[in-house]
């Protein structure tokens, strides 16, 4: 008996795996003519293993192309999913082909692409031009995924074909022991949802020998939000997205409709850019407005951004939330993702710092108590309280335009509206300390406590102080 096994390759597993035994029903085989058996292994995962779902293994239609040893098309068989035995399992069996290929023939199997492909005159080199993938940008969980595989027809091969999905799987989950800062509020699987931005709109069904496909242009953001895997009503459809492969460590998707362009950085694989492929988490703060977090495809161990590789599973695991998200979508997109933790180096005698893992607010020296002397009364007294600046990693080059940057002074106890900010209204850049001056109103007759509040992006840093009147 001769059979062809059709295997769908799985997503890489970088950590411990829990393999599930799936019952595969016995199927009567034809003992006289060879049949192609399709094998669909589980998806390879980045981080945590995930058994391939039924839809990830399902075939709607498969085209079997038979080429001779010289690459000339001999014939094409089109097989409906209803004719595939064990459809949806990791190992599937195709019905007998209309003819038996000669030994040494190249057999190509293509599944779940656009209907009615052009097969006249197709060659191995023109498969991507003839068999197009739907120009949709992404697939949701539950949809049949485009797949490709080929083999040389030979008894030595066992008549098996390994199938590879042409898309990568994206999911987000909470870690087993997530650390949530008080400032992050109600950050949970039921309050957070996400969308993918800046992926490529199309892909190639056949892997390119030259590397990853560049795609044509950027897809529009997902119509619907996806949910974290622990969401109380999570389904395969609303917690999984599949996107096309793309060299996202070095390239960005062109929103203008032309070929994707490379970054012009000396070391593009480690340099942040707002145009990179990313996820945006939106946290529901009802009745207050939502806040936003950016997640980049970034490996903090190697300090490199990741390529999107077909048939891989990219699983974001949220282990720590350091602060509240950004106030606007644009602000979150223009700053490095909150899952990237930079080392912030302080090179002077700074005494206070607040950081979100991306950049920091630094305050230095100053007074804990402002003295309002009798001979100043009843004029307004303006004094320097402390010095401050913001500090950012070199990769950013500066705070992105539009990032929230504000300083204010509030009275906490004592005389009402005792203090106003004299200057400045915003923080200054790296290693440029600026005096923070406060004006004291002249009608104060008792001790008053105030606080200077610095806000930068999603960081809030408070420095309290006390006014002492030495009568």
Secondary structure as UniProt FT lines:
FT   STRAND          3..4
FT   STRAND          6..8
FT   STRAND          35..39
FT   STRAND          44..46
FT   HELIX           55..57
FT   STRAND          61..67
FT   TURN            69..70
FT   STRAND          73..80
FT   HELIX           81..83
FT   TURN            86..88
FT   STRAND          91..93
FT   TURN            103..104
FT   STRAND          106..111
FT   TURN            120..121
FT   HELIX           124..126
FT   HELIX           127..130
FT   TURN            135..136
FT   STRAND          138..140
FT   TURN            141..142
FT   STRAND          147..152
FT   HELIX           155..157
FT   TURN            158..159
FT   STRAND          160..165
FT   STRAND          167..180
FT   HELIX           182..184
FT   TURN            189..191
FT   STRAND          192..197
FT   TURN            209..210
FT   STRAND          226..227
FT   TURN            229..230
FT   TURN            232..233
FT   HELIX           236..239
FT   STRAND          241..244
FT   TURN            248..250
FT   STRAND          251..252
FT   TURN            255..256
FT   STRAND          261..262
FT   TURN            266..267
FT   HELIX           268..270
FT   TURN            274..275
FT   STRAND          278..283
FT   TURN            286..287
FT   STRAND          291..296
FT   STRAND          298..299
FT   TURN            300..303
FT   STRAND          304..305
FT   TURN            310..311
FT   STRAND          312..321
FT   HELIX           329..333
FT   TURN            338..339
FT   STRAND          352..355
FT   STRAND          359..364
FT   STRAND          369..371
FT   HELIX           374..376
FT   TURN            377..378
FT   STRAND          381..392
FT   TURN            394..396
FT   TURN            401..402
FT   STRAND          405..413
FT   TURN            416..417
FT   STRAND          419..423
FT   TURN            430..431
FT   STRAND          434..440
FT   TURN            442..443
FT   STRAND          448..456
FT   TURN            457..458
FT   STRAND          459..468
//
